[in-house]
């Protein structure tokens, strides 16, 4: 596989992977939401048991905003902050929840916050006040906010963006190389055109590789010049014969095919350059195909 095709293949693969990563978090967020709800239901169950209540219900867990969940109860409960912190921590660790969240106990009557605390990855930065002060029996809801830097999909989205950018870079390299696969230079007043690994000196009727110089006949040189002007394009037999032979008033039988065959053999050292016969139409000089 040549370098150009390698660039294109890698670029397309990177684009596919990046698109997959962009859409994958949606599925992962659904899984995450279900895990949170299971963990919070376990929290509710343990809190009820701490209240010696084994019959009333933990009401459905509600995700009312992205990464924000509400736990509520069928009956009034009393909440011990020490027990709440311990139960949430144990349940979240068992469910492998993010270690960066904010918990609020909200009074149903006036929606005021009766108790709250914040847990962060760095334990020293966590804020857990009012431990030991038990909230009396009442109607409460418990709200859990998973803070932004704990969202699991963020890293994958960054990776997806980097892969997307890299994919575009590789594809750009493919088209850049394609566009510049033929370029004319002037070194020491000697004009030549680069095609693949060859240097084509039109004025001197020769092809030059790193270690070999290949002499061309005048007709071979004229034909190659025409192909170089329009790489990777089909040029008809009529156009070639007219420009190389008929304009000079001479054309003999299958001269075109003979010279094309000779030129093709001289281009063999570079496998990225092919002189293709398009049946019934003409010829095409493929470069880096």
C-alpha positions as CSV (number, residue, x, y, z in Angstrom):
1,X,0.0,0.0,0.0
2,X,1.5,3.4,-1.0
3,X,1.7,6.4,1.4
4,X,-1.3,8.2,-0.1
5,X,-3.6,5.3,0.3
6,X,-2.3,4.8,3.8
7,X,-3.2,8.4,4.7
8,X,-6.7,8.0,3.3
9,X,-7.3,4.7,5.1
10,X,-6.1,6.0,8.4
11,X,-8.0,9.2,8.0
12,X,-11.3,7.4,7.3
13,X,-10.7,5.0,10.2
14,X,-10.1,7.9,12.6
15,X,-13.3,9.6,11.4
16,X,-15.3,6.4,11.9
17,X,-14.0,5.9,15.4
18,X,-14.5,9.6,16.4
19,X,-18.1,9.5,15.1
20,X,-18.7,6.3,17.1
21,X,-17.3,7.9,20.2
22,X,-19.5,11.0,19.8
23,X,-22.6,8.9,19.7
24,X,-21.6,6.2,22.1
25,X,-21.9,8.4,25.2
26,X,-25.7,8.6,24.7
27,X,-25.9,4.9,25.3
28,X,-23.5,5.1,28.1
29,X,-25.5,8.0,29.7
30,X,-28.6,5.8,29.7
31,X,-26.7,3.0,31.4
32,X,-25.3,5.5,33.9
33,X,-28.7,6.9,34.7
34,X,-30.0,3.4,35.4
35,X,-27.1,2.6,37.7
36,X,-27.7,5.9,39.6
37,X,-31.4,5.0,40.1
38,X,-30.5,1.6,41.4
39,X,-27.9,3.0,43.8
40,X,-30.4,5.7,45.0
41,X,-33.1,3.1,45.5
42,X,-30.7,1.2,47.6
43,X,-29.9,4.4,49.6
44,X,-33.7,4.9,50.2
45,X,-34.1,1.3,51.3
46,X,-31.3,1.5,53.8
47,X,-32.6,4.8,55.2
48,X,-36.0,3.3,55.7
49,X,-34.5,0.4,57.5
50,X,-32.6,2.8,59.8
51,X,-36.1,4.2,60.6
52,X,-37.3,0.7,61.4
53,X,-39.6,0.9,58.4
54,X,-39.6,-2.3,56.2
55,X,-43.0,-1.8,54.6
56,X,-43.3,1.7,53.1
57,X,-42.1,2.4,49.6
58,X,-39.2,4.2,48.1
59,X,-41.0,6.2,45.3
60,X,-39.6,6.2,41.7
61,X,-36.2,7.9,41.3
62,X,-36.6,10.9,39.0
63,X,-33.9,12.4,36.8
64,X,-35.2,15.9,36.6
65,X,-32.1,17.4,34.9
66,X,-29.0,15.9,33.3
67,X,-26.9,14.3,36.1
68,X,-29.5,15.4,38.8
69,X,-31.6,12.9,40.6
70,X,-34.4,13.0,43.2
71,X,-35.1,10.3,45.8
72,X,-38.4,10.5,47.7
73,X,-40.4,8.4,50.1
74,X,-44.0,7.2,50.6
75,X,-44.0,8.2,54.3
76,X,-42.3,10.7,56.6
77,X,-38.7,9.8,57.6
78,X,-36.1,10.9,60.1
79,X,-32.7,11.5,58.6
80,X,-29.4,11.1,60.5
81,X,-26.7,13.0,58.5
82,X,-24.1,10.5,59.7
83,X,-26.1,7.6,58.4
84,X,-27.0,9.4,55.2
85,X,-23.4,10.1,54.3
86,X,-22.3,6.5,55.1
87,X,-25.2,4.9,53.3
88,X,-24.7,7.0,50.1
89,X,-21.0,6.4,50.1
90,X,-21.3,2.7,50.5
91,X,-24.0,2.3,47.9
92,X,-22.2,4.6,45.4
93,X,-18.9,2.7,45.9
94,X,-20.7,-0.6,45.3
95,X,-22.2,0.8,42.1
96,X,-19.0,2.5,41.0
97,X,-20.5,5.9,40.9
98,X,-18.4,9.0,40.3
99,X,-16.7,10.3,43.5
100,X,-17.7,13.9,43.0
101,X,-21.3,14.7,43.9
102,X,-23.5,17.1,45.9
103,X,-26.3,15.8,48.2
104,X,-29.3,17.9,49.5
105,X,-32.1,17.0,51.8
106,X,-35.1,19.2,50.9
107,X,-38.2,19.7,53.0
108,X,-41.4,18.9,51.1
109,X,-43.4,21.7,52.7
110,X,-41.3,24.8,51.8
111,X,-38.6,23.3,49.5
112,X,-35.9,24.6,51.8
113,X,-32.7,22.7,52.1
114,X,-32.6,21.0,55.5
115,X,-29.2,19.5,55.1
116,X,-26.5,19.2,52.4
117,X,-23.0,18.2,51.8
118,X,-20.4,17.8,49.0
119,X,-18.1,14.9,48.3
120,X,-15.0,15.4,46.0
121,X,-12.3,13.1,44.8
122,X,-9.9,14.8,47.1
123,X,-11.3,13.9,50.5
124,X,-9.7,17.0,52.0
125,X,-11.9,19.2,49.7
126,X,-15.2,17.5,50.7
127,X,-17.6,19.5,52.9
128,X,-19.7,17.4,55.3
129,X,-21.3,19.7,57.9
130,X,-23.7,19.2,60.8
131,X,-22.9,15.5,61.4
132,X,-24.8,14.2,64.5
133,X,-27.7,16.5,64.2
134,X,-30.7,14.3,63.4
135,X,-33.5,15.7,61.2
136,X,-36.9,15.1,62.8
137,X,-39.7,13.0,61.2
138,X,-41.1,14.9,58.2
139,X,-41.5,14.7,54.4
140,X,-38.1,15.0,52.7
141,X,-36.7,14.5,49.3
142,X,-33.0,13.8,48.7
143,X,-31.4,15.3,45.6
144,X,-28.1,14.2,44.2
145,X,-26.1,16.3,41.7
146,X,-23.2,14.7,40.0
147,X,-20.8,17.6,39.4
148,X,-19.5,18.3,35.9
149,X,-16.0,17.0,36.2
150,X,-17.4,13.6,37.2
151,X,-19.3,13.1,34.0
152,X,-17.7,9.9,32.5
153,X,-18.3,10.8,28.8
154,X,-16.3,14.0,28.9
155,X,-12.9,12.3,28.4
156,X,-14.2,10.2,25.5
157,X,-15.7,13.3,23.9
158,X,-12.3,15.0,24.0
159,X,-10.7,11.8,22.6
160,X,-13.3,11.8,19.8
161,X,-12.6,15.4,19.0
162,X,-8.8,14.7,18.8
163,X,-9.4,11.7,16.6
164,X,-11.8,13.7,14.4
165,X,-9.1,16.4,13.9
166,X,-6.4,13.8,13.2
167,X,-8.7,12.1,10.7
168,X,-9.1,15.4,8.8
169,X,-5.4,15.9,8.9
170,X,-4.7,12.5,7.3
171,X,-7.3,13.0,4.6
172,X,-5.9,16.5,3.9
173,X,-2.5,14.9,3.5
174,X,-4.0,12.5,1.0
175,X,-5.4,15.2,-1.1
176,X,-2.3,17.4,-0.7
177,X,-0.1,14.7,-2.0
178,X,-2.5,14.0,-4.8
179,X,-2.6,17.6,-5.8
180,X,1.2,17.9,-5.6
181,X,2.1,14.6,-7.1
182,X,3.4,16.4,-10.2
183,X,5.4,19.6,-9.7
184,X,7.8,21.5,-11.9
185,X,11.2,22.7,-10.5
186,X,14.0,24.8,-11.7
187,X,17.4,23.9,-10.2
188,X,20.6,25.4,-11.6
189,X,18.6,26.6,-14.7
190,X,17.6,23.0,-15.4
191,X,13.8,22.6,-15.6
192,X,12.4,19.3,-14.6
193,X,9.1,17.8,-13.5
194,X,8.8,15.4,-10.6
195,X,6.5,12.4,-11.2
196,X,6.6,9.8,-8.5
197,X,10.3,8.9,-8.0
198,X,11.3,10.3,-11.4
199,X,12.7,13.6,-12.5
200,X,11.5,14.3,-16.1
201,X,13.7,16.7,-18.1
202,X,11.7,17.6,-21.1
203,X,14.3,19.7,-22.8
204,X,16.9,17.0,-22.5
205,X,14.6,14.1,-23.4
206,X,15.3,12.0,-20.3
207,X,13.9,10.5,-17.1
208,X,16.1,10.4,-14.0
209,X,15.7,8.3,-10.9
210,X,18.1,8.4,-7.9
211,X,20.7,6.2,-9.6
212,X,19.5,5.8,-13.2
213,X,19.2,8.1,-16.2
214,X,16.7,7.0,-18.8
215,X,17.0,8.5,-22.3
216,X,13.7,9.2,-24.1
217,X,13.1,9.5,-27.8
218,X,11.6,12.7,-29.0
219,X,8.1,11.1,-29.5
220,X,8.3,9.5,-26.0
221,X,9.2,12.8,-24.5
222,X,6.3,14.6,-26.3
223,X,3.8,11.9,-25.2
224,X,5.0,12.1,-21.6
225,X,4.7,15.9,-21.6
226,X,1.1,15.6,-22.7
227,X,0.3,13.1,-20.0
228,X,2.0,15.2,-17.3
229,X,-0.1,18.2,-18.2
230,X,-3.2,16.2,-17.4
231,X,-2.3,13.5,-14.8
232,X,-5.0,10.9,-13.9
233,X,-7.1,11.9,-16.8
234,X,-8.0,10.0,-19.9
235,X,-6.5,11.4,-23.1
236,X,-8.0,10.1,-26.3
237,X,-6.0,8.4,-29.0
238,X,-7.1,11.0,-31.5
239,X,-5.8,13.8,-29.4
240,X,-2.4,12.1,-28.9
241,X,-1.9,11.2,-32.5
242,X,-2.9,14.7,-33.6
243,X,-0.5,16.5,-31.3
244,X,2.4,14.2,-31.7
245,X,2.1,13.1,-35.3
246,X,-0.5,14.7,-37.4
247,X,0.5,18.2,-36.5
248,X,3.9,17.3,-37.9
249,X,2.3,15.8,-41.0
250,X,3.4,12.2,-40.3
251,X,1.6,9.2,-38.8
252,X,2.3,5.6,-39.5
253,X,0.0,2.7,-38.5
254,X,0.3,1.8,-34.9
255,X,3.1,4.2,-34.0
256,X,1.1,5.5,-30.9
257,X,0.8,2.0,-29.4
258,X,4.5,1.2,-30.0
259,X,5.7,4.4,-28.3
260,X,3.2,4.0,-25.4
261,X,4.6,0.5,-24.9
262,X,8.2,1.7,-24.9
263,X,7.3,4.6,-22.5
264,X,5.4,2.2,-20.2
265,X,8.5,0.0,-19.9
266,X,10.7,3.0,-18.9
267,X,8.3,3.9,-16.2
268,X,8.3,0.4,-14.6
269,X,10.9,1.3,-11.9
270,X,8.2,3.4,-10.0
271,X,5.2,1.2,-9.2
272,X,3.1,4.3,-8.3
273,X,3.2,5.4,-11.9
274,X,1.1,3.5,-14.4
275,X,0.3,4.2,-18.1
276,X,-3.1,2.7,-18.4
277,X,-4.8,1.7,-21.6
278,X,-8.5,2.7,-21.6
279,X,-9.9,0.3,-24.2
280,X,-11.4,2.0,-27.2
281,X,-10.8,5.5,-25.8
282,X,-7.2,6.3,-25.1
283,X,-4.6,6.3,-22.3
284,X,-4.3,7.7,-18.8
285,X,-1.2,8.4,-16.7
286,X,-2.1,7.3,-13.1
287,X,0.2,8.7,-10.5
288,X,0.1,7.4,-6.9
289,X,-3.1,5.5,-7.5
